[in-house]
């Protein structure tokens, strides 16, 4: 499905938020936040500033990423980065654009009284409830930064067991193989992926989806799984043996059994070359 990346500005004035009523297309009359598509050469924040200047003739300041809307329409997937911001200058006032029916300052507590675009409803509900979206977003980013791509504890454990079995000469994050396997044996054509259960959605332990910002997480997990499946398929088409090791398979009571299986598959792949 085609993905459309959009940036939207949630312009705040005290306890009020600026809302725009769409004046074109099949969803005419629905309410939304002003913004537009992110161009290839710009970041979402840059796109937000540009779109608000072009659409409303205003400059904004203090942009804070607060939410990502992920929503499937019939013919495309919307990925919308939302920014809380304020008008630059005490006398600045937005100008109604040709493609808008109305602009209105609305108290946060009253936001759900408007008929919103379907994609925006969950986000608006959080705004109306006064949730600390910026703080939550920062916590999510800290969590994601902790999800390092290489040299994780599970990877180090797998590499230790491979070396102990005499299986050396592997490459780490090998760029020449699809998906950049965590551990690759180019000569044997073996690619090993050591997957975190949460981020890659382990089918064995079935980790829970976070209750907050569910649409964001489900979309992110879906993209991870699609990327994983594509990498495995491309490797197998090239004649590689692919091995996926899940983090939960490396726990103390299962690691021996798991690594015996992995070592056997690596050796078997080398014997048929």
N, C-alpha and C positions, 0 to 999 in steps of 0.2 A: 504494500500500500504506500502511496506517495505521502511523504512527511513534509508538512509545511511548518517552518519555524517562525514564530511570531514573538514580538516583544510588546508588552503593554505597560502603560504607566498608570498607577493608582495615585492620583494627585490628591494630597490631603491638605485640608485647611482647618486646623483645630480638630474637632471631632467629625468633620464633614469630609466626604469623598466626592470627587467629580465623576459623574456618570454621563455616558453618551448614548443617545437613542439612535439606533441604526435607521438610515433613510433609504436603503437600496436593497435589492435582492429579495429572495423568498422569505427572509427573516426580518423584513422591515418592521420596525416598531419594537423590536427587542432591545434590551439595554446591554451595554458592554463597557469595557474600559478602552479609552483611546490608545491606538498603537498601530502596528503594521508589521510587514514581513521583515525578517532579518536578511540583509544582503550578504553575499559571500565574503565580502571584504571587511565586514564589521562585526563587532561583538554584539550581544543582545543589549547591553547597556547603551552602546553607541546608537544602535537602531532605535531604542526607546527615545533617546534625546532627539534624534533626527525626526522621527515620526511625530512627536508632540510639537516640534517646531513647525513642521510642514502642515500638520492637520489643524492645530489649534493656535498657531502663531505665538507660542509661549516657550520660554526656556525654563528648565527645571533644575533643581539642585538636590543634594543629599539623597541620591538614588540608593536604595537598599533592596537587594534581591530578597524576595519573600515567599515566592511560591512558583511551582511549575505546573501548569495545566496540561494534562495529557488526555486527549479525547479523540475517539474515532467517529468521524462523520462517514457518510455512505461512500464517498469517493476519495477521502484523504484522511490522514491522521494529523491532528493539530497538536503541536508542542509549543506552548506559550509560556515564556519567561515573564514573570510579573515583578514590577518594581514599585515599592512605595517611594514617593518623592513629594517635593513641595515646589510651588511656583517661585521663580527667582525674582525677587523684588516685591515689595508690599502692595504696589499698585497694578501688578500684572493681572490680566483677566483674559481667559480663553475666548477665542472667537469661533462661533459656530461654523462648521465646514459645510460644503455643499452636499456631502453624503451623509449628513446627520440631520435628524428631525429636531433634536433638542439636546441641550446641555443642562445638567441640573446638579447642584450641590445637595447631597443627601446625607443625613446623619447616619453614622454606622449602624445604629440600632434599627434604622428603618430600611436598610438596603434590601432585605428580603421581601419588602412590599412591592418591588418592581419586578417586571417580567423579564428575566435575564436570558441571555443566550444559554442554551443547554450546557455548553462546555464550561461556562463560568459559575454555575450554580454552587458547586461544592466549595470553590474558592470564596465566593461571596458569603457563604454561610460561615466560614471561618472568620472573615472580616467582621461580619455583623456580631459575632460572638466575642469579639475583642481578643482573639487568640494572639499569642506572641509569635507571629509567623517569622519575623526576622531572626529571633533567637532560636527558633526551631530549625530554620534553614542553616544557621551557623553550626548547630549541633550535628546536623546531617552531614555537612561538609567536613567537619572534624572526623566523623566516623568514616567517611569515604577516603579521607587522606590516610587514615590508619590502615586502609585496605591496600597495602603495598603490592605491587605487581610481582616483584621478585624477592628471593631470599626470605620468604615467610617460613615460620617454624615447620609447617608440614613439608614444604619443599626441601628444607635442610635435612629433615629426617629421611625423606625418600633418597636423597643423594647420598647420605651416609650409608644407608642399607645397600644401595647399588654399588658403592665403592667396596663395601665389605664383601660383596659377592663377586668382586673382580670385574665389575662392569664399569669401566672408566672410558675416557675419551668422548664423553657427551658434550653437547653445546647447550648453553643456557639462553633462553629467549631468542632462539635462532631465527633471524629475520628472513632467511631464505625459504623457510617452510611456512605454509599457510597457517595463520593463527598464532604464529610465534610460540611454539610449544614451550612449556616451562623447562622441559628436559628433552633434548633431541639427540638421537644417535644417527647421524647422516649416513654412515656406512651401512648400518643395519636397516635404515629407513624405519625407524621407530620414533614415534612422537608421544611423549607423556605429558598429560595435563593434570596438575594437582589443583583441584577445584575447591574453593571455599564453599561450604554447604549453603550459607545464607545468600551469597551473591550470585551463585550459579544454579540455585534451586535444586538441591539434592533430592533425587527421587526415593532415596532410602530413608532419610530422617525427616523429610518434608517440613523444613523450617517455616515458621509462621510469617505471614506478611504483616508489616507494621500497621497498626490500627489507624495511625494518623497519616494524612496525605496518601491514602491508599492508591489513588489513580497514578500518582507519580511513581510509587514503588513498583506497581504492577507493570507499568510501561517500561521502566528501567530493567526489571527482571526479564521481561519478554525480549528486549533488545539483546541482553546478555545471552539468553538461550538461543536466539536466532544466530548470533555471531558464533557461538560454540558449535552449533549444528553445521553451519556453513564451513567452518574450519575443518571439522572432522570429515565432512563429505569431500572436500577438496583434497585432503591428504590421502584418503582412501582411493580416490580416483587416480592419484599419482602412484599408487602401489605401496603406500606406507601402512604400517601397523600402528593403530592408534590405541592408546591406553589412557583411560580416565580414572584417576584416583580421587575419591571424595575424602574430604577432611575427616569425616566421622569414621572412615575406614582405617584411620591411622591412630585411633585411640589405643590405649595401652592393651586392652583385651582383644584387639583385632589386628594390630599392626603386623604381627608375625605372619598370620594367615594371608593378609593382603600382600605383603612384600614377597612371600613365596610365589604367589600367583604372578606378580609383576615380573620377578626375575625369570621365571619359567617362560613367560611370553617374550621377553627381550631376547633370551637365549635362543628360543625357537625361531624367532624372526631372523637372527643372524645365521642360523644353520641352513636356511633355505635360500640364501642369496648366492 
